[in-house]
Amino acid sequence: MSEQPSRPIIPQAEGTGWSTYADDEISLMDLWAVLVRRRAWLLGVAVIVILLSAAYALLRTPVYGHRALVEIASQEDSTTPIEKPAAVAARLNDIYIPEATSAWREAHPDAPEPGVEASVAGDAGLVRLSGEGPKALTGAYSDVMTGAVDRLSEDHAPVTERLRDRLRQQRSRAERRLATARDSVNEIVERRKTLDDRAGSLTREIDTLQQALGDLEAVRPREIADSPDAVGAVQRLLDNEVAFKRQRLDDLRSELNTDLPRRRNELNDRLDTARNEVEAREEEVALLADRLDAITGTRLAAPPRRSERPQGPSAAMIVALGAVLGVMLGLFVAFGAEFLSRANAHMRET
């Protein structure tokens, strides 16, 4: 190795045993030389850290994520929850989860305790239950989550039952209005049928009167001719009968052609209105039935499930991070050993 040019040394300061260089230049060759001399420290520390990382990656207990979603019972509009998700999450964390965990601990005194936490799941009005633990505690997490939600559902049950009762009353009133509207339709249909029967009766009566008038017109000249002494009396009787029947015929025709169509049009208008009312009431009853069915109470929207893969970094990632950390720590130890060696040598010289 070629000799390095000597650096100018400034005389040591009074009262110190140290000499200072004229500059702080660091030679890469000097650093390399230090690493070569202290390679045992560098490699040893790096290998030890890598082995420890590998041992941890192989011997650690895999931790899995456990998740569940809680759906909060809704108001009558089927969209607004009866209690804000943030408040439900707080009650779960403060009351229901500790109670469920305590009950599970009493049943399994020797098993480790599962840690479950509640949080708001986005803007969907849901609450998320989550926890991380070994695969062996999958049943424990499921029991604690289910127990906490059951306690919450029991507290929400009176509220949801009042909502159901209110909707049942509204549906009952709507069904009564629907029955009234249907009765009105049936009544109008019957009245229209009566008008149709009346029209048929009038038609038959008009035909009978027309036939009678024709007979009178045909008989009147012959009767008068056969009874010359009663011409005046018969003439008056026939004229009166003919006039009566013609008046009756005009009245019947007026009723058939004017009055009955007007009344039928009125009934048709009322029938259309009544049928529209029936459709509206049917839609109202169906809507209330759907809203009643939509109230399911507070429940588990997604049952407790364990993640398919363990949480956290993989074994390969842990070993890789250990290798990087080992090299960095090895460098620190190597330069630290070199510094201590030089410091001790300098102290011996002085």
C-alpha positions in Angstrom: 0.0 0.0 0.0 1.4 3.4 -1.0 2.2 5.7 1.8 -0.3 8.5 2.5 1.0 12.0 2.5 1.6 13.3 6.0 -0.8 16.0 7.2 0.4 19.1 8.8 0.0 19.0 12.6 -0.8 22.0 14.6 0.9 22.1 17.9 -1.2 20.8 20.7 -3.0 23.4 22.8 -1.8 24.2 26.2 -3.2 21.9 28.9 -4.3 19.2 26.4 -2.7 16.1 25.1 -4.4 16.2 21.8 -3.1 17.3 18.4 -5.4 18.6 15.8 -5.1 18.4 12.1 -5.2 21.4 9.8 -8.5 20.2 8.3 -11.2 17.6 8.9 -10.7 15.7 5.7 -11.8 12.0 5.9 -10.1 9.6 3.6 -12.2 6.8 2.2 -9.1 4.6 2.2 -8.8 5.1 5.9 -12.4 4.1 6.4 -11.9 1.0 4.3 -8.8 0.2 6.2 -10.8 0.5 9.5 -13.5 -1.9 8.1 -10.9 -4.4 7.0 -9.2 -4.4 10.4 -12.5 -4.6 12.3 -14.3 -7.0 9.9 -14.7 -9.6 12.6 -16.8 -7.1 14.6 -18.7 -6.1 11.5 -19.5 -9.6 10.3 -20.0 -11.0 13.8 -22.6 -8.4 14.8 -24.4 -8.6 11.4 -24.6 -12.4 11.6 -25.8 -12.4 15.2 -28.6 -9.9 14.3 -29.6 -11.8 11.2 -29.7 -15.1 13.2 -31.8 -13.4 15.9 -34.2 -12.0 13.3 -34.5 -15.4 11.7 -35.2 -17.1 15.0 -37.8 -14.5 15.9 -39.5 -14.9 12.5 -39.6 -18.7 12.8 -40.5 -18.9 16.5 -43.0 -16.1 16.8 -46.7 -16.9 17.2 -48.7 -15.7 14.1 -51.2 -13.0 14.9 -54.4 -12.9 12.9 -57.0 -10.1 12.6 -60.5 -10.7 13.8 -63.3 -8.5 12.4 -67.1 -8.1 12.7 -69.6 -5.4 11.6 -72.5 -4.2 13.7 -75.6 -2.8 12.0 -77.5 -0.4 14.2 -81.3 -0.5 14.2 -82.8 2.4 12.1 -85.5 4.9 12.6 -88.9 4.9 10.8 -87.2 6.3 7.7 -85.1 3.1 7.5 -81.9 5.2 7.0 -81.2 7.1 10.3 -79.9 4.9 13.1 -81.6 5.0 16.4 -78.2 5.9 18.0 -75.2 7.5 16.5 -72.4 5.1 15.5 -69.9 7.0 17.5 -72.0 6.7 20.7 -72.6 3.0 20.0 -68.8 2.5 19.6 -68.2 4.3 22.9 -70.8 2.2 24.7 -69.3 -1.0 23.3 -65.8 0.0 24.4 -66.9 1.2 27.9 -69.6 -1.3 28.8 -70.5 -4.2 26.6 -67.1 -5.4 25.5 -65.7 -5.4 29.0 -68.8 -7.2 30.2 -68.5 -9.8 27.5 -64.8 -10.2 28.1 -65.4 -10.6 31.8 -68.0 -13.3 31.2 -65.6 -15.1 28.8 -62.7 -14.9 31.3 -64.9 -16.4 34.0 -65.6 -19.4 31.8 -61.9 -19.7 30.7 -59.8 -18.5 33.6 -56.6 -20.1 32.3 -56.8 -18.8 28.7 -55.3 -15.4 27.6 -57.8 -12.6 27.3 -58.9 -11.5 23.8 -58.7 -7.8 23.2 -61.6 -6.4 21.2 -62.1 -2.7 20.2 -65.0 -0.9 18.6 -64.8 1.9 16.1 -67.0 3.7 13.5 -66.9 2.0 10.1 -67.0 4.9 7.6 -70.2 6.8 6.8 -72.5 3.7 6.4 -73.8 3.8 9.9 -71.9 0.7 10.9 -69.6 -0.1 13.8 -66.6 -2.3 13.4 -65.4 -4.7 16.0 -61.7 -5.7 15.7 -58.9 -7.4 17.5 -55.6 -9.2 16.8 -54.6 -12.4 18.4 -53.4 -16.0 17.7 -55.3 -18.5 15.8 -56.1 -20.4 18.9 -58.2 -17.5 20.2 -60.5 -17.4 17.2 -63.4 -18.8 19.2 -62.7 -16.4 22.1 -62.9 -13.3 19.8 -66.1 -14.6 18.2 -67.7 -15.2 21.7 -66.7 -11.8 23.0 -67.9 -9.9 19.9 -71.2 -11.9 19.8 -71.8 -11.4 23.5 -71.2 -7.6 23.3 -73.5 -7.2 20.3 -76.2 -9.3 22.1 -76.0 -7.0 25.1 -76.3 -4.0 22.8 -79.3 -5.5 21.0 -81.1 -6.1 24.3 -80.7 -2.4 25.1 -81.9 -1.3 21.7 -84.9 -3.8 21.7 -87.4 -1.6 23.5 -86.7 1.3 21.1 -87.1 -0.9 18.0 -90.3 -2.5 19.4 -91.8 1.0 19.9 -90.9 1.8 16.3 -92.6 -1.4 15.2 -95.7 -0.7 17.2 -95.9 2.8 15.7 -95.6 1.5 12.2 -98.2 -1.3 12.9 -100.6 1.4 14.0 -100.0 3.4 10.9 -100.4 0.4 8.7 -103.7 -0.5 10.5 -105.0 3.0 9.8 -103.9 2.8 6.2 -105.6 -0.6 5.8 -108.8 0.8 7.1 -108.6 3.7 4.7 -107.9 1.2 1.9 -111.0 -0.8 2.9 -113.1 2.3 2.8 -111.8 3.2 -0.6 -112.5 -0.3 -1.9 -116.1 -0.1 -0.5 -116.6 3.2 -2.3 -115.4 1.6 -5.6 -117.8 -1.3 -5.1 -120.7 1.0 -4.3 -120.1 3.1 -7.4 -119.9 0.0 -9.6 -123.2 -1.2 -8.2 -124.8 2.1 -8.8 -123.5 2.1 -12.4 -124.9 -1.4 -12.8 -128.2 -0.1 -11.6 -128.1 2.7 -14.2 -127.4 0.1 -16.9 -130.4 -1.9 -15.7 -132.5 1.2 -15.7 -131.3 2.0 -19.3 -132.4 -1.5 -20.4 -135.8 -1.1 -18.7 -136.3 2.3 -20.3 -135.5 0.8 -23.7 -138.0 -1.9 -23.3 -140.6 0.5 -22.0 -140.0 2.8 -24.9 -140.4 0.0 -27.4 -143.7 -1.0 -25.7 -145.0 2.6 -25.9 -144.0 2.9 -29.5 -145.8 -0.3 -30.3 -148.9 0.9 -28.4 -148.9 4.2 -30.2 -148.7 2.5 -33.5 -151.6 0.3 -32.6 -153.7 3.3 -31.5 -152.9 5.2 -34.7 -154.0 2.1 -36.7 -157.1 1.4 -34.7 -158.5 5.0 -34.3 -159.8 5.6 -37.8 -161.6 2.2 -38.0 -163.2 2.6 -34.5 -164.5 6.0 -35.4 -165.9 4.8 -38.7 -167.8 1.9 -37.0 -169.4 4.1 -34.4 -170.6 7.3 -36.1 -172.7 8.3 -33.1 -169.6 8.3 -30.7 -167.2 10.1 -32.9 -166.6 13.0 -30.5 -166.2 10.8 -27.4 -163.9 8.3 -29.0 -161.9 11.0 -30.6 -161.2 12.7 -27.3 -160.4 9.4 -25.6 -158.0 8.4 -28.3 -156.4 11.8 -28.4 -155.9 11.8 -24.7 -154.4 8.4 -24.7 -152.1 9.2 -27.6 -151.0 12.5 -25.9 -150.3 10.7 -22.6 -148.3 8.0 -24.2 -146.4 10.4 -26.4 -145.6 12.5 -23.3 -144.5 9.4 -21.5 -142.4 8.4 -24.4 -140.7 11.8 -24.5 -140.0 11.6 -20.8 -138.5 8.1 -21.1 -136.4 9.1 -24.1 -135.2 12.2 -22.2 -134.2 10.1 -19.2 -132.5 7.5 -21.4 -130.6 9.9 -23.6 -129.9 12.8 -21.3 -130.3 12.0 -17.6 -128.8 8.5 -17.5 -125.7 9.5 -19.5 -125.1 12.5 -17.2 -125.4 10.3 -14.1 -123.2 7.7 -15.7 -120.5 10.2 -16.4 -120.7 11.5 -12.9 -120.4 7.9 -11.6 -117.4 7.2 -13.9 -115.6 10.3 -12.6 -116.3 9.2 -9.0 -115.1 5.7 -9.9 -111.8 7.0 -11.4 -111.3 9.1 -8.3 -112.1 6.1 -6.0 -109.8 3.8 -7.9 -107.0 6.3 -7.7 -107.6 6.5 -4.0 -107.4 2.7 -3.8 -104.1 2.7 -5.6 -102.7 5.3 -3.3 -103.8 3.5 -0.2 -102.4 0.2 -1.5 -99.0 1.9 -2.1 -99.2 3.4 1.4 -99.9 0.0 3.0 -97.1 -1.6 0.9 -94.7 1.1 1.9 -95.5 0.8 5.6 -95.1 -3.0 5.3 -91.7 -2.6 3.7 -90.6 -0.2 6.4 -91.9 -2.5 9.1 -89.9 -5.4 7.6 -86.8 -3.2 7.3 -86.7 -2.8 11.1 -84.5 -5.8 12.0 -83.0 -4.4 15.2 -79.4 -4.1 16.1 -77.5 -7.1 14.8 -74.3 -8.4 13.4 -74.2 -7.4 9.8 -71.0 -9.4 9.2 -70.3 -12.2 11.7 -66.9 -12.5 13.4 -64.2 -13.7 10.9 -60.5 -14.4 11.1 -58.2 -13.0 8.5 -56.8 -15.6 6.1 -53.2 -14.5 6.5 -51.3 -13.4 9.7 -51.0 -9.8 10.4 -47.7 -7.9 10.4 -44.6 -8.4 8.2 -43.7 -11.8 6.7 -40.8 -13.9 7.8 -38.8 -12.9 4.8 -39.4 -9.2 5.5 -38.3 -9.7 9.1 -35.0 -11.4 8.0 -34.4 -8.7 5.4 -34.9 -6.0 7.9 -32.6 -7.9 10.4 -29.9 -8.0 7.7 -30.1 -4.3 7.1 -30.1 -3.6 10.9 -27.2 -6.1 11.4 -25.0 -4.4 8.9 -25.8 -0.9 10.3 -25.1 -2.1 13.8 -22.0 -3.9 12.7 -20.6 -0.7 11.1 -21.3 1.2 14.3 -19.6 -1.5 16.4 -16.6 -1.7 14.0 -16.0 2.1 14.1 -16.7 2.2 17.8 -14.0 -0.5 18.4 -11.6 1.4 16.2 -12.2 4.6 18.1 -11.7 2.9 21.5 -8.5 1.3 20.3 -7.0 4.6 19.1 -8.2 6.4 22.2 -6.5 3.8 24.4 -3.3 4.0 22.4 -3.3 7.7 22.6 -3.8 7.6 26.4 -0.9 5.2 26.8 1.4 7.5 24.8 0.5 10.5 26.9 
